[in-house]
Amino acid sequence: MSFRLVIALASMVCAGLALAADPPPPAAPGSAPQAEAAASTAAATTKPGDATTGQAKSATCAACHGLDGNPASSQYPKLAGQHEQYIVRQVELFKSHKRDSAVMMGFVMSLSEQDMHDIGAYFASKSSLPGVADAKLVARGEALYRGGDKAANLPACMACHGPDGRGNPGAGYPQLAGQYADYITLKLKDFAAGKSFTDDERGKIMATVVKGMSDQDIAALASYVEGLHAADTGSTAAK
């Protein structure tokens, strides 16, 4: 082997060792690894929501959702008694533009992860004011909520949302009891039309199960839900 070839090989080996020893260059600002690291750090420092702190942070929510999460207008959903994590999830959807609302967008973009949890904890600590169902619609609404409709491929709503309408926070199913019939009707019609405000499995489930519902059944179910009280008996007030 020639002397020049030996020198060349030695140089290549040294260069390889130097590359192996040197640390990789720092990630550019805004790069995917840096963003993931920042998200992990934020998640690690986020504490369970504090209702007292959340009360002050929720001041801007009051205009639409009421001071205690019970809005005066039925076009806005009641947040009182809703599960903390569910509220956090919806705010995240608004921030990521997966759930569309020009009004909400202006309020949520500046919220931190901790802000979301604190606000969620505050509203979760409140009680949803009971509503009243239309007596003419109670029978059909109750049948749908508790037994579903096999012909329409509609499962019983209480399978996910509970017999008393309190939902299932662990599985991510929201409280429905006492929610305004107008708001429930709007959301059910959106789901039936294939409009989902989330890309998770729960949203996909709703779009599937309500697809065959008639307007009459939607009205009956929404009315029943508004009169459904969050009590052990799952009773519904009717007028």
C-alpha positions in Angstrom: 0.0 0.0 0.0 1.4 3.4 -0.9 2.3 6.0 1.6 -0.3 8.4 0.1 -3.1 5.9 0.3 -2.3 5.2 4.0 -2.4 9.0 4.7 -5.8 9.3 2.9 -7.3 6.4 4.8 -6.1 7.8 8.1 -7.6 11.2 7.3 -11.0 9.6 6.5 -11.0 7.7 9.8 -10.1 10.8 11.8 -12.8 12.8 10.1 -15.4 10.0 10.9 -14.4 10.0 14.5 -14.6 13.8 14.7 -18.2 13.7 13.3 -19.2 11.0 15.7 -17.8 13.0 18.7 -19.4 16.3 17.7 -23.0 16.9 18.9 -25.6 17.6 16.3 -26.3 21.2 15.5 -29.1 22.9 17.5 -32.6 22.7 16.1 -33.7 25.8 14.2 -36.3 28.0 16.0 -39.8 26.7 15.2 -38.5 23.3 14.1 -40.6 20.2 14.8 -38.2 18.8 17.5 -38.1 22.2 19.3 -41.9 22.5 19.1 -42.4 19.0 20.5 -39.9 19.7 23.3 -41.8 23.0 24.2 -45.1 21.1 24.2 -43.7 18.5 26.5 -42.3 21.1 28.9 -45.7 22.9 29.0 -47.5 19.7 29.7 -45.1 18.8 32.4 -45.6 22.2 34.2 -49.4 22.2 33.8 -51.2 21.6 37.1 -54.8 20.4 37.7 -57.2 23.3 37.2 -57.8 25.7 40.1 -61.4 26.9 40.3 -60.6 30.0 42.3 -58.0 31.1 39.9 -60.2 30.1 37.0 -63.0 32.4 38.1 -60.9 35.5 37.4 -59.7 34.1 34.1 -63.3 33.3 33.0 -64.4 36.9 33.1 -64.3 37.2 29.3 -66.5 34.1 29.0 -69.3 35.7 31.0 -70.6 37.8 28.1 -71.9 34.7 26.3 -71.8 31.9 28.8 -72.9 33.7 31.9 -70.9 34.4 35.1 -71.5 30.9 36.4 -71.7 29.1 33.1 -75.4 29.5 32.7 -76.0 31.8 29.8 -79.2 33.9 29.4 -79.5 33.0 25.7 -80.2 29.5 24.5 -77.9 30.0 21.5 -74.9 29.6 23.8 -74.2 26.3 25.6 -74.2 26.0 29.3 -70.8 25.4 30.7 -71.8 25.1 34.4 -71.1 21.5 35.6 -69.3 20.5 32.4 -66.2 18.4 32.9 -62.9 20.3 33.2 -61.1 18.1 30.6 -63.9 18.4 28.1 -63.8 22.2 28.3 -60.0 22.1 27.8 -60.4 19.8 24.8 -62.9 22.1 23.1 -60.7 25.2 23.7 -57.8 23.2 22.1 -60.0 22.5 19.1 -60.8 26.2 18.7 -57.2 27.1 19.0 -56.1 24.6 16.4 -59.0 25.7 14.0 -60.4 22.2 14.0 -63.6 23.7 15.6 -64.6 26.8 13.8 -66.0 29.9 15.5 -64.9 33.4 14.7 -66.2 34.6 18.1 -64.5 32.0 20.1 -61.2 32.3 18.2 -60.6 35.8 19.5 -61.0 34.7 23.1 -59.0 31.5 23.2 -55.9 32.2 21.2 -54.0 33.8 24.1 -55.0 31.1 26.7 -52.2 28.9 28.0 -52.7 25.3 28.9 -52.9 26.2 32.5 -55.5 28.9 31.8 -57.7 26.3 30.0 -57.5 24.0 33.0 -58.3 26.7 35.5 -61.3 28.0 33.5 -62.5 24.4 33.1 -62.2 23.7 36.8 -64.2 26.9 37.6 -67.1 26.0 35.4 -67.0 22.4 36.5 -67.5 23.5 40.1 -70.7 25.3 39.2 -74.2 23.7 38.8 -76.2 23.7 35.6 -79.6 25.3 36.1 -82.3 22.7 35.4 -84.4 23.1 32.3 -87.9 22.0 31.4 -88.9 19.7 28.6 -92.0 19.9 26.4 -94.5 17.5 27.9 -95.7 16.5 24.4 -92.2 15.4 23.4 -91.1 13.7 26.6 -92.2 10.1 25.8 -90.4 10.0 22.4 -87.4 11.8 23.8 -87.1 9.5 26.7 -87.4 6.4 24.5 -84.6 7.7 22.3 -82.3 8.7 25.1 -82.8 5.5 27.1 -83.4 2.9 24.4 -82.3 4.4 21.1 -84.0 3.4 17.9 -82.9 0.2 16.2 -84.6 1.0 12.9 -82.6 4.3 12.7 -79.4 2.6 14.0 -79.5 5.0 16.9 -78.0 3.6 20.1 -79.2 4.8 23.5 -77.7 8.2 24.4 -77.4 7.2 28.0 -74.8 4.5 27.1 -72.2 7.3 26.7 -73.8 10.3 28.5 -75.2 8.4 31.5 -78.7 7.8 32.7 -78.7 11.2 34.4 -77.0 13.0 31.6 -73.9 13.7 33.6 -71.6 12.2 30.9 -68.4 10.3 31.4 -65.4 12.5 32.0 -62.9 9.7 31.8 -64.1 8.7 28.4 -64.5 12.3 27.2 -68.3 12.3 26.9 -69.8 15.6 28.0 -72.6 16.4 30.4 -75.9 17.0 28.6 -78.4 17.3 31.4 -80.1 20.7 31.4 -78.4 21.9 28.2 -80.6 24.2 26.1 -82.8 22.3 23.6 -82.0 25.0 21.0 -78.2 24.3 21.3 -78.7 20.5 21.3 -80.9 20.7 18.2 -78.3 22.8 16.4 -75.5 20.4 17.2 -77.5 17.3 16.4 -78.4 18.7 13.0 -74.8 19.6 12.3 -73.8 16.0 13.1 -76.6 14.6 11.0 -75.4 16.7 8.1 -71.9 15.3 8.5 -70.5 18.5 10.1 -68.3 17.5 12.9 -66.3 20.0 15.0 -63.6 17.5 16.0 -61.5 14.9 14.4 -61.4 12.5 17.3 -63.4 9.2 17.6 -66.2 10.7 19.7 -67.0 13.3 17.0 -67.0 10.6 14.4 -69.3 8.4 16.4 -71.9 11.2 16.8 -71.9 11.9 13.1 -72.6 8.3 12.5 -75.3 7.6 15.1 -77.5 10.6 14.4 -77.3 10.4 10.6 -80.7 8.8 10.3 -82.6 10.9 12.8 -85.6 12.9 11.6 -86.2 16.5 12.6 -89.0 15.4 14.8 -86.8 13.0 16.7 -84.1 15.6 17.1 -86.6 18.0 18.6 -87.9 15.4 21.0 -84.5 14.3 22.1 -83.2 17.8 22.5 -86.3 18.8 24.6 -85.9 15.7 26.8 -82.2 16.5 27.4 -83.0 20.1 28.5 -85.5 18.8 31.1 -83.1 16.0 32.2 -81.9 16.7 35.7 -78.4 15.7 36.9 -79.8 13.5 39.7 -79.6 9.9 40.6 -83.0 9.2 39.3 -82.4 10.9 35.9 -85.7 12.6 36.2 -87.0 15.0 33.6 -89.1 18.1 34.3 -91.8 18.7 31.8 -94.2 21.5 31.1 
